[in-house]
Amino acid sequence: MATKYTRRDFTKLSALGLASIPLLSFTPTLTVENFNAPKELDIHLFSKHLQFLDYDNMSAAAANMGFNGLDLTVRRKGHVLPENVISDLPKAVKAMKKHGLKPKMLSTNVWDANNVENKKVLKTASEQGFTHYRTDWLKYPENKSITDSQALFGKQATELEILNKKLGLIGGYQNHAGNHVGAPVWDLIPILEATNGKNIGCQYDIRHAVVEGSQSWELGFKRILPFINSIVLKDFIWKKVNNNWKLINVPLGEGMVDFKRYFSLLKKYNVNVPVSLHAEYDLGGAEKGSYTIKIDKKEVFNYLEKDLIFIKETWKNVK
């Protein structure tokens, strides 16, 4: 009879890493029961796509479409500018609450725990009731080895984790495709393992994971699993344009991300974290966070609502 493990047990086993694999081969089959898999996902709309609206209209639109909240941009060129966070974040939260949206997720440029502006952003976010935020991205310097850079980033992540714990926040580093730290997912492990993995971790982006991992993305997912504290949903295809292959973002379910398989894994391993919906396909400029858009706003809303319905229906029908 197979031994059954809770997600906590699985997390502890995963942390043993590759060295534990030979040992596991002599134990009963590892299975995970989805005791805590949510019946419905907690879905927040990335506010970048409503940057053409003010706080009140943005909140009203997100609520009318059926989102649980907004993943609010508090960053350079965001809905809330970091230098104005003390005055403007409460205004945004007031508008959100007016329309029944809970303040939970932020997207920021925060990484340096000793930076005055970063600390101001996090302190204000904590006071306003937010719990999860995305950190800034990192790049490997040319004059330092990847291993040495990971050691430095691990130290910085630990300092940020200490600040997060003090403020009651959870930070997530997004795996972003390209020459970014964390693009292959695996290189995030040494950085995050330097921390306790509670108030800092990974905002797992399945689109970027599939871009970089192709058919092996599941391995990266399982390895980073203990550190996942929020997730991003979006889709893409590869398309040949002028004899060059390019990444083209598309609505959910129209691209290369196998959402049925992905959702089945989220359920299997009881991943119950906030979700941020990103719509980076052509939305008349809304996909890029433009302040003015080239299509009717109702058309933007229709696309976003269609993505939301896809998420809910797919989640409901996957076991």
C-alpha positions in Angstrom: 0.0 0.0 0.0 1.4 3.4 -0.9 2.5 5.7 1.8 0.4 9.0 1.9 2.0 12.3 2.5 0.6 15.7 3.3 1.9 18.8 1.4 4.0 19.7 4.4 5.6 16.2 4.3 6.2 16.5 0.6 7.8 20.0 1.0 10.3 18.6 3.5 11.2 15.7 1.2 11.6 18.1 -1.8 14.0 20.2 0.2 16.4 17.2 0.4 17.2 17.8 -3.3 18.7 15.4 -5.8 20.9 13.7 -3.1 17.8 12.1 -1.7 16.6 10.5 -4.9 18.5 7.2 -4.4 17.0 6.9 -0.9 13.5 7.5 -2.1 13.8 4.7 -4.6 13.8 2.2 -1.8 10.8 3.6 0.0 7.0 3.1 -0.8 5.6 5.2 -3.7 5.2 8.9 -2.9 1.6 10.0 -3.3 -0.1 13.3 -2.2 -3.7 13.6 -1.3 -5.3 17.0 -2.1 -6.8 17.6 1.3 -6.3 21.4 1.0 -6.8 22.0 -2.8 -9.1 25.0 -3.0 -12.5 24.5 -4.7 -12.0 27.9 -6.3 -8.9 29.9 -7.0 -8.3 33.4 -5.4 -7.9 35.3 -8.7 -6.5 38.9 -8.9 -6.2 41.0 -12.0 -2.8 42.5 -12.8 -3.7 46.2 -12.6 -1.2 47.0 -15.3 -3.9 46.1 -17.8 -6.3 48.8 -16.4 -3.7 51.5 -16.2 -5.9 53.7 -18.4 -8.4 53.9 -15.5 -8.3 55.7 -12.2 -8.5 53.8 -8.9 -12.3 53.9 -8.6 -13.1 52.9 -12.2 -10.3 50.3 -12.2 -11.8 48.7 -9.1 -15.3 48.8 -10.4 -14.3 47.2 -13.6 -12.4 44.4 -11.9 -15.3 43.7 -9.5 -17.8 43.7 -12.3 -15.7 41.1 -14.2 -15.7 38.8 -11.2 -12.2 39.1 -9.9 -11.4 38.7 -6.2 -9.0 41.5 -6.2 -6.3 43.4 -8.0 -2.6 42.7 -8.2 -1.8 46.4 -7.8 1.2 47.9 -9.5 3.2 49.9 -6.9 6.3 50.6 -8.9 7.9 52.8 -11.6 5.1 53.8 -14.0 2.6 51.9 -11.9 -0.9 52.7 -10.6 0.9 53.9 -7.4 4.3 55.4 -7.7 6.7 54.4 -5.0 7.6 58.0 -4.1 3.8 58.7 -3.5 3.0 55.4 -1.8 2.1 56.9 1.6 -0.5 59.2 0.1 -1.7 57.2 -2.9 -1.9 53.6 -1.7 -4.6 54.3 0.8 -6.6 56.0 -1.9 -6.3 52.9 -4.1 -7.3 50.6 -1.3 -10.3 52.7 -0.4 -11.5 52.4 -4.0 -10.9 48.7 -4.0 -12.8 48.1 -0.8 -15.7 50.3 -2.0 -16.2 47.7 -4.8 -15.7 44.7 -2.6 -12.1 43.9 -3.6 -9.6 42.8 -0.9 -6.1 44.2 -0.8 -3.8 41.3 -1.0 -1.3 41.4 -4.0 1.2 44.0 -5.2 3.8 44.1 -8.0 6.8 46.1 -6.9 10.4 47.0 -7.7 11.4 46.0 -4.1 14.5 44.0 -3.5 17.0 45.9 -1.3 15.8 45.6 2.3 18.0 48.6 3.2 16.6 51.0 0.6 14.6 53.7 2.3 12.0 53.8 -0.5 11.6 50.0 -0.6 11.0 50.0 3.2 8.4 52.8 2.8 6.6 50.8 0.1 6.5 47.6 2.2 5.5 49.4 5.5 2.6 51.2 3.8 1.5 48.0 2.1 1.5 46.2 5.4 -0.5 48.9 7.1 -3.1 48.8 4.2 -3.6 45.0 4.7 -1.7 43.6 1.7 0.0 40.2 2.3 1.8 39.2 -0.9 4.0 41.1 -3.3 6.2 40.5 -6.2 9.8 41.6 -5.9 12.1 43.3 -8.4 14.0 41.2 -11.0 17.7 40.5 -10.9 20.4 40.1 -13.5 23.7 38.3 -13.2 26.6 40.8 -13.4 29.2 40.1 -16.1 32.2 40.5 -13.7 31.1 37.9 -11.2 30.4 34.2 -11.5 26.8 32.9 -11.3 27.7 30.9 -8.1 29.1 34.0 -6.4 26.1 36.1 -7.5 23.7 33.5 -6.1 25.5 33.7 -2.8 25.1 37.5 -2.8 21.4 37.3 -3.8 20.8 34.7 -1.1 22.1 37.1 1.5 19.9 39.9 0.1 16.9 37.6 0.1 17.5 36.7 3.7 17.6 40.4 4.7 14.4 41.0 2.8 12.8 38.0 4.4 13.6 39.4 7.9 11.9 42.7 6.9 8.9 40.9 5.5 8.5 38.8 8.6 8.5 42.0 10.7 5.8 43.5 8.5 3.7 40.4 8.0 4.4 40.2 4.3 5.3 37.5 1.8 7.6 38.3 -1.1 7.7 36.3 -4.3 10.4 36.4 -7.0 8.9 35.8 -10.4 10.7 33.4 -12.8 10.8 35.5 -15.9 12.1 34.2 -19.3 15.2 35.6 -20.8 18.6 36.4 -19.2 17.1 37.0 -15.8 18.0 35.4 -12.5 15.4 32.6 -12.0 14.5 32.2 -15.7 15.5 28.5 -15.6 13.8 28.1 -12.2 16.6 25.8 -11.0 19.0 28.7 -10.4 16.5 30.2 -7.9 17.0 27.3 -5.5 20.4 28.2 -4.0 19.1 31.8 -3.5 15.9 30.8 -1.8 17.5 27.9 0.2 19.6 30.6 1.9 16.3 31.8 3.5 13.7 30.1 5.7 11.4 30.1 2.7 8.4 31.5 4.7 8.3 35.2 4.1 10.2 35.1 0.8 9.8 32.6 -2.1 8.8 32.3 -5.7 5.9 33.8 -7.7 5.7 31.0 -10.2 4.8 32.0 -13.7 3.8 29.0 -15.8 4.1 31.0 -19.2 7.7 31.8 -18.5 8.4 28.3 -17.2 7.1 26.7 -20.4 9.1 29.1 -22.5 12.3 28.2 -20.8 11.5 24.6 -19.8 9.6 23.3 -22.8 8.8 19.7 -22.1 10.7 19.7 -18.8 8.8 22.5 -17.0 7.2 19.9 -14.6 10.6 19.1 -13.2 11.3 22.8 -12.5 7.8 23.1 -11.0 8.3 20.2 -8.6 11.7 21.5 -7.6 10.5 25.0 -6.8 7.3 23.8 -5.3 8.3 24.3 -1.6 8.9 28.0 -2.3 5.8 28.9 -4.4 3.7 31.5 -2.6 1.8 33.0 -5.5 1.3 32.2 -9.2 0.8 34.0 -12.5 -1.3 32.8 -15.3 -0.8 33.7 -19.0 -0.2 31.9 -22.3 1.9 32.1 -25.5 2.9 30.5 -28.8 6.0 30.5 -30.9 5.4 32.1 -34.3 7.7 32.7 -37.3 7.8 36.3 -38.2 10.0 37.5 -41.1 12.0 34.2 -40.9 12.6 34.7 -37.1 10.9 32.7 -34.4 9.2 35.0 -31.9 7.1 34.6 -28.7 3.6 35.8 -29.2 1.3 36.2 -26.2 -2.3 34.8 -26.6 -5.4 34.5 -24.6 -5.5 31.6 -22.1 -6.1 28.2 -23.6 -5.0 29.3 -27.1 -1.3 28.7 -26.6 1.3 26.2 -25.5 0.6 26.1 -21.8 -1.1 22.9 -20.8 -3.4 24.3 -18.2 -5.2 21.1 -17.6 -2.0 19.4 -16.7 -0.8 22.4 -14.7 -4.0 22.7 -12.7 -4.0 19.0 -12.0 -0.5 19.4 -10.5 -1.6 22.4 -8.4 -4.5 20.3 -7.0 -2.3 17.2 -6.5 0.2 19.2 -4.4 -2.4 21.3 -2.6 -1.0 24.6 -3.9 -3.4 27.1 -2.4 -1.9 30.6 -3.1 -3.1 33.9 -4.6 -3.3 34.0 -8.4 -2.5 36.9 -10.7 -4.0 37.0 -14.2 -1.8 38.7 -16.8 -3.2 39.4 -20.3 -0.2 40.4 -22.4 -1.7 39.8 -25.9 -2.9 42.6 -28.0 -5.4 44.7 -26.1 -4.9 48.0 -27.8 -2.1 49.0 -25.5 -3.7 47.8 -22.3 -1.5 44.8 -22.3 1.5 47.1 -22.0 0.1 49.3 -19.3 -0.7 52.3 -21.6 -2.5 55.3 -20.2 -4.5 55.6 -23.4 -5.7 52.6 -25.4 -6.6 52.2 -29.1 -9.7 50.0 -28.6 -12.9 50.4 -26.7 -12.5 49.6 -23.0 -15.4 47.2 -23.1 -13.5 45.1 -25.6 -10.6 45.0 -23.1 -13.0 44.0 -20.3 -14.5 41.2 -22.5 -11.1 39.7 -23.2 -10.2 39.8 -19.5 -13.5 38.3 -18.4 -13.1 35.5 -21.0 -9.7 34.6 -19.5 -11.2 34.6 -16.0 -14.0 32.3 -17.1 -11.4 30.0 -18.7 -9.5 29.8 -15.5 -12.6 29.0 -13.4 -14.0 26.4 -15.8 -10.7 24.7 -16.3 -10.0 24.5 -12.6 -13.5 23.2 -11.9 -13.3 20.4 -14.5 -9.7 19.2 -13.7 -9.1 16.5 -11.1 
